[in-house]
């Protein structure tokens, strides 16, 4: 039996639904993948980047309150977030286009 993503402190039904759309169906799968790779999948599939969403995910996987990130640690996470966003987010693709592309009927090549 696997635990739902929402069983992880600070990750509710909305985050769980977003992760399910990119194939992350359980807390165990999310932990195995890690915050960076999971967030990259969200960005690659058209989710809009949001720094608080990223650092809340990082804090959740560390078992910490979502707003526990401060000072130098928060600055370092912002650098990581900006790098993930630059590498994995295409601002010219909508979530619908990403879904269509994932099944092979989107984006003209």
For each residue, the residues with C-beta under 8 A, 3 or more apart:
1:
2: 25 26 27 28 29
3: 7 8 26 27 28
4: 7 16 26 27
5: 8 11 15 16 19 20 24 25 26 27 30
6: 11 12 13 15 16
7: 3 4 27
8: 3 5 11 27 30 60 61
9: 60 63 65
10: 56 59 60 65 66
11: 5 6 8 15 16 56 57 60
12: 6 15 16
13: 6 16 17
14: 17 18
15: 5 6 11 12 18 19 53 56 57
16: 4 5 6 11 12 13 19 20
17: 13 14 20 21
18: 14 15 21 22 42 47
19: 5 15 16 22 24 25 30 38 42
20: 5 16 17 23 24 25
21: 17 18 45 99
22: 18 19 38 41 42 44 45
23: 20 41
24: 5 19 20 29 30 33 38 41
25: 2 5 19 20 29
26: 2 3 4 5 29 30
27: 2 3 4 5 7 8 30 31
28: 2 3 31 32
29: 2 24 25 26 32 33
30: 5 8 19 24 26 27 33 38 61
31: 27 28 34 61
32: 28 29
33: 24 29 30 37 38 41
34: 31 37 38 61
35: 38 39 54 57 58 61
36: 39 40 80 84
37: 33 34 40 41
38: 19 22 24 30 33 34 35 41 42 57
39: 35 36 42 43 53 54 57 81 84 88
40: 36 37 43 44 84 87 88
41: 22 23 24 33 37 38 44 45
42: 18 19 22 38 39 45 47
43: 39 40 46 47 49 84 85 88 89
44: 22 40 41 88 89 90 98
45: 21 22 41 42 95 98 99 102
46: 43 93 94 95 96 97 98 99
47: 18 42 43 95
48: 89
49: 43 53 54 81 84 85 89
50: 53 54
51: 54 55 77 78 81
52: 55 56 66
53: 15 39 49 50 56 57
54: 35 39 49 50 51 57 58 77 80 81 84
55: 51 52 58 59 66 69 74 77 81
56: 10 11 15 52 53 59 60 66
57: 11 15 35 38 39 53 54 60 61
58: 35 54 55 61 62 69 77
59: 10 55 56 62 64 65 66 67 68 69
60: 8 9 10 11 56 57 63 64 66
61: 8 30 31 34 35 57 58
62: 58 59
63: 9 60
64: 59 60 68 69
65: 9 10 59 68
66: 10 52 55 56 59 60
67: 59
68: 59 64 65
69: 55 58 59 64 73 74 77
70: 73 74
71: 74 75
72: 75 76
73: 69 70 76 77
74: 55 69 70 71 77 78
75: 71 72 78 79
76: 72 73 79 80
77: 51 54 55 58 69 73 74 80 81
78: 51 74 75 81 82
79: 75 76 82 83
80: 36 54 76 77 83 84
81: 39 49 51 54 55 77 78 84 85
82: 78 79 85 86
83: 79 80 86 87
84: 36 39 40 43 49 54 80 81 87 88 89
85: 43 49 81 82 88 89
86: 82 83 89
87: 40 83 84
88: 39 40 43 44 84 85
89: 43 44 48 49 84 85 86
90: 44 93
91:
92:
93: 46 90 97 98 101 107
94: 46 97 98
95: 45 46 47 98 99
96: 46 99 100
97: 46 93 94 100 101 106 107
98: 44 45 46 93 94 95 101 102 106
99: 21 45 46 95 96 102 103 106
100: 96 97 103 105 106 107
101: 93 97 98 104 105 106 107
102: 45 98 99 106
103: 99 100 106
104: 101
105: 100 101
106: 97 98 99 100 101 102 103
107: 93 97 100 101
108:
109:
